[in-house]
């Protein structure tokens, strides 16, 4: 009985596994893009001395987001 259930459910497991993989990869790519954007905005704000208190935390947040996306 278990063998029949495994045979019937295999296509569904395959499709849902593939969709889950695509969503995971897409989430990592979007997170990396947002992390790079935060680093770029932080660097632009840090160049102006007035924006440095806001720019440095943005750079740190962007680095942490990039690390979180790939590890």
N, C-alpha and C positions, 0 to 999 in steps of 0.2 A: 504494500500500500504506500509506503514511504517513497519507493522508487517511482511510482506513478505520479505522486505529488511533486517530486523533484523534476520530473520530465515536463509536467504541465507548467510549473512555476519558473522554469529556467528562462524562457524568453522575457518574462516580466522582470526577473532579477537582472538580466543582461541590460534591458532598456533603462531601468532605474539606476543601475550602477553607472552606465554611460552618462546619463543626465547629471548624476551627482558629481562625476569627474569633471564634466564641462563647467558646472557651477563653481566647483572648487578652484579650477584654473582661472576662470573669469574673475572670481573674487580676489585671487592673488594678484592678477594683472591690474585690476582697478585699485587695489590697495597700494601697489607699487607706484602707480601713476600719481595717486594722491600724495604719497610720501615724498616723491620727487618734487611735486608742486609745492608742498609745504617747505621743503628745504630751499627751493628757489625763492619763495616769498620771504623766508627768514633771512636769506643772504641779502636780498634787496633791501630789507628793512635794517639789517645790521650795518650796511654801508652808510646809511644816514645815521648819524650818531644819536639823534633823537629817538629813532625807532629801535635802537639796540635792545632795550628791555623787553620788547615784544618779539624781536627777531630771533634772539638766541633761544627762547623756549620753542619757537616754531621750528627751528633747525633740529633741536633735540627731539621734538615730537615726530618730525619727518624721518629722522634716523631710526627711532624706535619702530615706526610703522613699517619701514623697509625691512628691518630685522624681523619683525613679526610676520611679514609676508613670506619670507623664504626659509624660516627655521621653525 
